[in-house]
Amino acid sequence: METHTAIDITSLLGMIKQESKMPGPKVTIYFSVPHASDFAIIGRAELKAHIHTAVGLLQNLNTSAELSQIVLEKLRSLLKEKELWSQRSEGYAIFASASILRYYALPLPMEGKVWVNSDFHIVPLIPLLCLPEQFYLLEVSLGKPRMVRVHSQFSVPVSLERVWALEAARDNEDIVHNRAFHTSAASPASGGHGGMIPHGGSQDGEFRRREFFFKFLAQTVDEVLQHQPTVRNGVPLVITGTDELVAHFRKHLRYQNVLASPERIGIPDGDPLTLDTGTWNKCLHLYSDREASKTTGQDKLEELRSRGRVTEDLDKILSLSAAGGIMTLIVNEAALRTNGVESKEPDLVNAALVLTLQHHGEALTSS
């Protein structure tokens, strides 16, 4: 059995491709559990009901008793799987066949459905496929900024020791937090005119200090993000901190896929890995708000249609997707809400989706 806390599209597509060569039915189950202290009890009952549905669907396909037993035993083993129920997730996806059992904890709720087909069913995952697999979160501060890689259920610290070392080497200087400079009251000897900068510093000197620090921090963050796996537009970087410090830092940052949080987002403690779902949800809300202001699937469909670049012939779509000729596959939202089914025939929409993603195309939904 393989467990995955975050959807890895490359791995998922590889599994589907490999399993498509194997005989026998493929069972796909999606479901969610409520926000409740007894979510594990409710989740087990939900899964048990879906397994019962799978029994009927396998029988409708005249699957042999021996083969059905193998698949069903794999599914029933999840009812006792401690890791699956140790922490609540918004949704779950389960893929089972005679040769494999894999489940994912998902960051989005999923309508409870069961499919039994010749291939695993991933059409309901389209809303999730449009989301980043991870975020980077940077807490901008003077002295010891922090950075983590945020997944749907855990966060992994990213080292900024170079930046920390820079400040440690200059620890004989005062670090002034969140203000350009401090002044002290005028002394009688000065005749009451003006003020003085403590420790012989100056506003200009403090600004240069900050300028150098944020320039070095931005350079370090740029280098970290450049060495990440290539994805379209890059992994989103969420920046949190005071408005003043964030603005100063962004002036030097070259990376473009940036989300500035209007509220402070705390970075969870832990090394090398911290279990955490709240941080992901905050980053996800920022990302969703930004994407909602962009072109929707419906808008893109109409724009492409006006340029004569849309085909709705399913046979042609399958042919093009197999050859890597589909840049954007727009699926009607009704396809996401179809009832779970059993069928010996391939699901053509699902097949087109898999082929499009395997050739690095994108998938959107439209009403």
DAVENHU-V304097 format. One line per field, one symbol per residue. burial: b if it has 24 or more other ideal C-beta (glycine too) atoms within 12 Angstrom, else e. A space follows every 50 residues. Layout:
burial: ???
//
This chain:
burial: eebbbbbebeebbebbeebbeeebbbbbbbbbbeeeeebbeebbebbeeb bebbbebbeebebeeebbebbbebbbebbebeebbeebbbbbbbbbbbeb bbbbbbbbebbbbbbbbbbbbbbbbbbbbbbbbbbbbbbbbbbebbbbbb bbbbbbbbebeebeebbeeeeeeeebeeeebeeeeeeeeeeeeeeeeeee eeeeebeebbeebbebbbebbbebbeeeeeeeebbbbbbbbeeebbebbb ebbebebbbbbeeebebbeeeeebbbbebbbbbbebbbeeeeeeeebeeb beeeeeeeeeeeeeeebbebbeeeebebbbbeeebbeeebbbeeeebbbb bbbbbbbbeebbbbbbe
//
